[in-house]
Amino acid sequence: MDAPSGTPERLFLGIDGGGTKTRAVVVDAAGLERGAALGAGANLHYVGAQRAIAAIIVAADEAARQAGGRLPLAAAWLGLSGLDAPADYAALAPGLAALAGVTHLVNDAELLLAALPGQIGVALIAGTGSIAVGRNAAGQAARVGGWGHALGDEGSGYAIGAAGLVAAARAADGRGAPTMLLERILSAWGLGTAHQLIARVYAGASGGETAPVAEVASIVLQAAREGDPVARGIVQRGAEELALAALTAARQLGFGEQPLPVALGGSLLLRDADYREAVMRAISREMALGEVALVEQPALSAARAAISLAAHE
């Protein structure tokens, strides 16, 4: 239904804020997408709270403009990577309050649970970082992983990329097995010698950037498909780590004797079918699988969730 003449149309915002990019989607009261925009990464542990807030606001403002509206909108539902502790909420919430009349912040993995019947099951994300979250029929929640690249994020783009770089360095020294990864990484980065990797990697690390290392994951995955033994080992270990995260969350929630519904998200699991299948095989060896949902547009799901959020205010 159109808004009465002279009354601004009610619009709703969804945000999927990851480690390397932020996607904003605006829908109308019927849940139809009206605007969308991409922005920089919004994980406060990678870029800091102020840069995260700025990235979200820029993307939200552009999506609202495309939808024919402007901030603040009626309601906003935000799923943000790195949003874990009360201190994280305290750091972000005040700066994001102007997005909408009512705003709701959750970890980005929780957006995926909406794709499962009754929001029951385990959501597994592998993009720049990795995390598993789950919920059972009793409303109990579990979270495994999501520790960030310095403490964990096993099976993520960063972890696979970092392992590929280590393997390349070991091969260059002769300490490790020969691997096509060395030549492929040097070529992709436009480097002439292995020792130039030092400046390239640590220049980004000093600024807290994880994207350049995470981008190496695509090289590792392709080398694995071509049969490189070192790359195949890295990919298999990553798949087993992601499966372990999902299984641990499932067992904490008592899914051991019933099929496990799984929602998958993040660029690594959505874009690389071979890697996704390796993860699912590793899970299915330990536990029967129920419905498996690929969540391509978590920001759209968040925007639609914001409609019900506004209805309860």
N, C-alpha and C positions, 0 to 999 in steps of 0.2 A: 504494500500500500504506500502511495506517495505521501510525503509529509504535507500537512496543510499549507496552503499558500502563505508565504511569509515566515514559515517555521523551518529552520534548518533541518535537513534530512539527518536522521540518526545513523551514524556510521560507527563501525567497530574495528578495532585494530588487533592484529596478531603479530607477534614478533618471535622469530627463531634466531637467537643470537649465538653464534658459534665462535670457535677460536679464531677463524680467519675471515668470516663474513657474517653479516646480519641480513636477514630477509624480513621485510615488513609487508603485510597484506592487509588491505582494508576491504571490508564487506559491508553490504547494506543489511537492513533488518531481516531480509529473506535469506541471508547467508550467501548472496551472490558476490563474487569478487569484483571489486570496482577499481582497485588500484594496487600496485605492487612496486617495490623498490628494493635494491640491494645496497648495503653499506659495508663499512669496515667491520672487523672482528669486535666482539663485545664481551669477551671473557675478561672480567676485571682482574684476574690473576695474571693474565698475559699483558694487558695494555693499561691497567689501572682503572679506577672507578670513573674518573672524569672523561677519559677517552672512550670508555665503554658507553657511558651516558650520551656523549656527543654522537657516537656512531648510531645509536638507537634513535635519537631524536632526528638526525638527518634523514635516515631511511624512513622513519614514520612520517615526517613532514612531506617527503616526496610522494609517498603512497597516498597520503590524505589529499594532496594537491591533485593527483591523478584521478582520485575519486570525486573530485569536485567539492571537497570540504577543506577544513583546516583544523589544526589542533587548537584546543583539546577536543577529542571525539567522545562518544557516549561512554565507551568502556574499552579497556585494553587488557589483553592476556599475553604475558610475556614469558617465554621459555628461554632461559639463558644458561649457557655452559659456565661452569665455575660457581654457580649460585648454590651454595651449600650450607654455610653456617649463618647464624643470626647476624654476625658482623657483616656478612656479604649483603644481606637484605638492607641493613642499616646504611651501608655505604651507597647503595643504588636507589633505594626507594624514594628518598626526598627529591632527587634530581629527575625522577621519572614520573612524579605525581602529576605534572602538567600535561602529560600525554592524553589523559582522558578523565572523565568525571569519576571513574573508579578504575583502578589498576590492580592487576593480580600478577605476582611474580612467582615463578616456579623454576626448578631446574629443567633444562631443555629436554632431558630424557622423559620427563613426565608427560610431555605433549604426545608422545608416541602411544601411551597407554590408551588414549582416547580411541585409537583405531581397533581396539580389541573389545569384544562383547563384554559389557559390564565393567570395562576398564580393568579386567582381571587377567593377569599373566605377567610376563617379563618383557620390558623394553630394553633393547640393546642398541647402543649407538657406537659407531666407529667412524669418526671423521679425523680431524686433526688430533683430537683426544678420544677417549673411550670411557664408557660407563654403562652399567646395567642397573635398572631400577625395576621393582615389581610391586604388585599388590594382589592380595588374595580375596576370596569372597567375604572374609570377615573384616576386611578393611585394613588389615595389617600391611605395612609397607616395608620394603627392604631396599638397600642400596649397596652396590658393590663396585669398587673402582672409582673413577672420577677424581683421582688424586693429583692430576696434572702431570706434565711431562717429566718433572724432576723426581717424582715419587712413584709414578706408575704409568697409566695410560697404555698398558700393554695391549698389543694388537691394533693400535691406532695408526693413523698415517704417520704421526711423528715417530712412534716407536719403530715402525717398519723402515722409515726413511733413515733414522739414526742407525739402526742395525745394518742397513745397506752401506752407509758411509763408513762404519767401523770395518765392515768386511772389505770394502775397497781399500782402506788404509792398511789393513793387515796384508792384503794381497800385494800392495805396492812395496811393502817391506819384505815380503817373503815369509812372514810369520803365519800367514793364512793361506788357504787354498786359492789357486787362481780363479778368477771370476770375471765374467763380462761386465759386472757392475762397475768396475774401475773405469773402463773405457767409456761406458755409457754415461756415467755421471759426469766425467770430465767433458765429454762432448756436449751434454745438455747444458752445462754451466759455462761453456766456452773457455775452458781452462786447458793449458798446455801441459802441465805437469801435476803429479799427484800432490806435491807439497803446496800447491796453490789452494788446495782444499782448506788448509788451515785458516788462511785469511778470510776465505769466503764463508766458512761455517761460523767462525768466532766473531766475525763482524756482526752477523745477525744475532748471535747468542747474547752479545753484550747489550743489545737493545731489547732483549726479551722476545725476539721474533721466533716463532716456531714454524711459520708457513714455509720458508725455504727448505727446511729439513723434511717437513711433512710431504712436500711435493716430490721428494725423491722416492716416496712409496710407489708411485706409478711406474718408475723405472724398475724397481725391485719386482713388482707384480708382473710386468711384461717379461723380464728376464726369467722369472719362474715359469711362465707359460712356455717359454722357448727352451726350457729344460736345464737351465743353469742350476747345478746342485746347491750352491751356496744360497742363491736367491730362493730356491724351493724350500730349503730348511728354514729360512727366515719367515717365509709366508706361512708355513705349516705351524711354526711356533706361535705366530701371531693368531692364527685361527684357533689354536688350542687354548690360548689365553682368553680370547673373547668367549669361547664356549665355557671355560671355567667360571668366568664372571657371571654369565647367565645361569649356569647350573647352581652356583653358590647362592644366588638370590632366590632361585626357585626352591631350593632345599630349605632355606630359612623360612620360606612361606608355606612349606608343607605340600609342595606339588609332586613329591616323589612317586605317588601311586596313581596319578592322573595325568592325562596328556597336557603338555605345557603349551599354552598359547604364547606366541612370541611376536613382538612388533620390532621391526628392524629399521634403523635410520642412520644417517650420516653418509657422507659421500663415498666412503670406502665400501660399505656394505650395499649401497644402492647401485653404484656404478660398476662394480667389479663382480660379475656373476660367479666367476671361479672362486674368488675369495669367500663370497657369501655362502656358496655351496660347501666349501671346506669347513666353515664355521658350523653350519647346520648339521653336517655329517658328524662333527665332533660332539655336538649336543646330543644328537639322536643315538649315539653309542651308549649314552648314560641314561637317557630319559626319553620317553615317547613324546613326540611333538604333536601339538594340537594345531589350531589355526596359526598360520604364519602370514603376517601382514607387512608389506613394504610401504613405509610411510614417506611418500615423495614430497608432500607439502605440509610439514608440521606448522608452518606459519598460518596457512589457511585454516587448519584445524583450530589453532589458537584463536583466530579471529572469530570463528563461529562459536567457540566456547565463550567468547566475550559477550555474545548476545545473551546467553543465559545468565552470565554474571550480572549484566545490567538489570535483567528481569527480577533478580533477587534483592536488588538494592531498594 
